[in-house]
Amino acid sequence: MSGLKSMLRSRKFWAAVGSLVFVVLTNVAGLDPKAATAISAAIVTLGTAYIIATGAEDSASKLKAAAPAETPAPAGEDTVDEE
């Protein structure tokens, strides 16, 4: 059940559903076939770009959260040994 809840909260899932709905509505609306194809291609392209960008954003935030916190060197102390 938690998998279903996380999927329903996913922006990527709703972007895919929205793209599918718009493509179906475009084809059902009785538009000229060339116009329907052009509109469908644009919707799918924008939806795919949004899904990829959202996935990249999610990955970056997870990597940032998983990275160990860097602690700066105390003031006045060098991190490089000078001889």
Summary of the structure (lengths in Angstrom):
residues: 83
radius of gyration: 23.3
end to end distance: 62.4
largest distance: 80.6
contacts: 151
relative contact order: 0.09
helix: 71%
strand: 0%
